Amino acid sequence: MSKSLNTSASESEQTVAQVIDTIAATTPDVRHAIAEYRGQSNSVNPSGDDQLAADLRADELFEQRVLDIDGVATYASEERAEVETTDGRLHVAMDPLDGSSNLEPNSGMGTIFGVYSERPPTAGTNLLASGFVIYGPITSMVVARGGQVREYILEDGDKRLVDDDVTLPEEPTVFGFGGGVDSWTEDFESVAEEIRYELKLRYGGAMVADINQVLTYGGVFSYPKLQSRPEGKLRHQFEGHPMAYIVESAGGRSSDGERSLLETAPDELHSRTPLYLGNADLIERVESNVN
């Protein structure tokens, strides 16, 4: 490898580390926004979902601080229609406040991010790192990078490593399926019924919390193709890719029903996708039924 390529790779690695640290450092302000910005904003995001004031405040905080990093070229968010640009090499896509509908009952929510080598919309194979934050009783961060998944506790924005090799347990325990049985296709309902009798239900309405359950206990999470919404509900770029990267790096599998989510690219920035994430044998069972 030439010296210039080595330098570029080193600069990219440094930028990825800065993005992760910046997101961690911003979490105390996001927790404050969750408490202080509880009302509606009287606006919708580009996908047509109602936005809370906390959604907009979290997005504003991350956009300002991520774009201040040397090496970050663009910032894309579930909460804004366009990609924000500056000078740099890498690209950050975020769901600033996943599960914000849980704010009213004071339930789980978090932040999802992905760092890409190409500008979104782009394929998951261009991810360099991804992660999520959970604003629970404690604030924790899970990061996938270089084929390894690590978990941190965040205290006043500082990271403390608690697990340097997060892997899915071989024996699955939990499942969480979104959309509701009345909306599922017959094919998915069939396999979901089988899994329901084998595993314990864990579904909280925030993808970050549900995926963390799968990482902790093993199992499967899905928001499948629906009768009324064959494209699914969750956003391909902002939720599907980053979570697929984490689960696959932890030894699991991801799928859109046919192939790994990381092999796919959204048609547009805010495109949606069906998704299935978890232990490999469970994902294979789902794929064999929904095709």
Secondary structure, DSSP 4 states (H G I P E B T S, - for coil): --HHHHHHHHHHHHHHHHHHHHHHHHHHHHHHHHHH--SEEEEE-TTS-EEEHHHHHHHHHHHHHHHTSTEEEEEEETT-SS-EE-SEEEEEEEEEEETGGGTTTT---EEEEEEESSPSS--GGGEEEEEEEEESSSEEEEEEETTEEEEEEEETTEEEEEES-----SS--EEEE-S-TTTB-HHHHHHHHHHHTTSEE---S-HHHHHHHHHHH-EEEEE--BSS-TT-SSBIIIIIHHHHHHHHHTT-EEESSSS-GGG---SSTT-B--EEEE-HHHHHHHHHHH-
